[in-house]
Amino acid sequence: MPKVAVVYYSKSGNTQKMAELVAEGCRQVEGVEVEMVSLPGADVAAVSAADGFAIGSPDYFSYAAGHVKTFYDEALAHKNAISGKPYIAFGTHGGGAKVLDSLERLSQAIGLRQVKPGMMCLGAPGPNEADAVRALGKALAQAVAGG
Ligand SMILES: Cc1cc2nc3c(=O)[nH]c(=O)nc-3n(C[C@H](O)[C@H](O)[C@H](O)COP(=O)(O)O)c2cc1C
């Protein structure tokens, strides 16, 4: 069964809530398995074998959080396994809303193919953002199922 890895770091829970909504959206597509990968501590070689990636981070100093950057640092060694696979990025922030730029640059550098523009939420996703976050996950899972 094709698999989506939802890879994220969250210290105070906002990005985790977004990751859970992304996963809910992925699960709307039949025949796609979803694995939650909370950073740090992931087996990056094993995660690289997934068929698609949703990658999320809080905005730290207008950039991805350190644990997420480290994931990309380690994933570069598995670029052959990752290259060409679909991904979406998501993030939460405190008002700056810059984190997607870094996630998209880093994802491109390891050869990932963007399915849909990413999404950011100010703090935890609100009730009127939940459907859009789920839709992002669903689009990724559809790309994985069709690929
Ligand atoms: C060390 C640190 C740096 C941060 N830097 C920024 C920033 O540059 N811009 C911004 O909008 N929010 C910044 N924030 C706020 C977080 O991005 C925001 O609270 C986020 O939703 C936290 O996600 P989490 O609950 O998943 O840990 C920072 C928070 C921390 C702890």
The ligand as an SDF file (V2000), in Angstrom:
LIG
                    3D

 31 33  0  0  0  0  0  0  0  0999 V2000
   12.5000   29.9200   19.3210 C   0  0  0  0  0  0  0  0  0  0  0  0
   11.2670   30.4580   18.6660 C   0  0  0  0  0  0  0  0  0  0  0  0
   11.3740   31.2930   17.5880 C   0  0  0  0  0  0  0  0  0  0  0  0
   10.2300   31.7710   16.9500 C   0  0  0  0  0  0  0  0  0  0  0  0
   10.3780   32.5980   15.8560 N   0  0  0  0  0  0  0  0  0  0  0  0
    9.2650   33.0300   15.2010 C   0  0  0  0  0  0  0  0  0  0  0  0
    9.3920   33.8390   14.0220 C   0  0  0  0  0  0  0  0  0  0  0  0
   10.4800   34.2040   13.5960 O   0  0  0  0  0  0  0  0  0  0  0  0
    8.2590   34.2200   13.3850 N   0  0  0  0  0  0  0  0  0  0  0  0
    7.0150   33.8470   13.8220 C   0  0  0  0  0  0  0  0  0  0  0  0
    6.0330   34.1990   13.1920 O   0  0  0  0  0  0  0  0  0  0  0  0
    6.8640   33.0630   14.9340 N   0  0  0  0  0  0  0  0  0  0  0  0
    7.9610   32.6520   15.6260 C   0  0  0  0  0  0  0  0  0  0  0  0
    7.8180   31.8480   16.7370 N   0  0  0  0  0  0  0  0  0  0  0  0
    6.4570   31.4280   17.1400 C   0  0  0  0  0  0  0  0  0  0  0  0
    6.1300   30.0100   16.6730 C   0  0  0  0  0  0  0  0  0  0  0  0
    6.4100   29.8240   15.2880 O   0  0  0  0  0  0  0  0  0  0  0  0
    4.6410   29.6710   16.8840 C   0  0  0  0  0  0  0  0  0  0  0  0
    4.2690   29.8840   18.2210 O   0  0  0  0  0  0  0  0  0  0  0  0
    4.3180   28.2410   16.4670 C   0  0  0  0  0  0  0  0  0  0  0  0
    2.9310   28.1080   16.2490 O   0  0  0  0  0  0  0  0  0  0  0  0
    4.7740   27.2100   17.4990 C   0  0  0  0  0  0  0  0  0  0  0  0
    4.4960   25.9380   16.9870 O   0  0  0  0  0  0  0  0  0  0  0  0
    4.3180   24.6440   17.9270 P   0  0  0  0  0  0  0  0  0  0  0  0
    3.1350   24.9100   18.8470 O   0  0  0  0  0  0  0  0  0  0  0  0
    4.0250   23.5540   16.9700 O   0  0  0  0  0  0  0  0  0  0  0  0
    5.5840   24.4520   18.6870 O   0  0  0  0  0  0  0  0  0  0  0  0
    8.9460   31.4000   17.4140 C   0  0  0  0  0  0  0  0  0  0  0  0
    8.8430   30.5520   18.5350 C   0  0  0  0  0  0  0  0  0  0  0  0
    9.9870   30.0850   19.1530 C   0  0  0  0  0  0  0  0  0  0  0  0
    9.8540   29.1650   20.3600 C   0  0  0  0  0  0  0  0  0  0  0  0
  1  2  1  0
  2  3  1  0
  2 30  2  0
  3  4  2  0
  4  5  1  0
  4 28  1  0
  5  6  2  0
  6  7  1  0
  6 13  1  0
  7  8  2  0
  7  9  1  0
  9 10  1  0
 10 11  2  0
 10 12  1  0
 12 13  2  0
 13 14  1  0
 14 15  1  0
 14 28  1  0
 15 16  1  0
 16 17  1  0
 16 18  1  0
 18 19  1  0
 18 20  1  0
 20 21  1  0
 20 22  1  0
 22 23  1  0
 23 24  1  0
 24 25  2  0
 24 26  1  0
 24 27  1  0
 28 29  2  0
 29 30  1  0
 30 31  1  0
M  END
$$$$
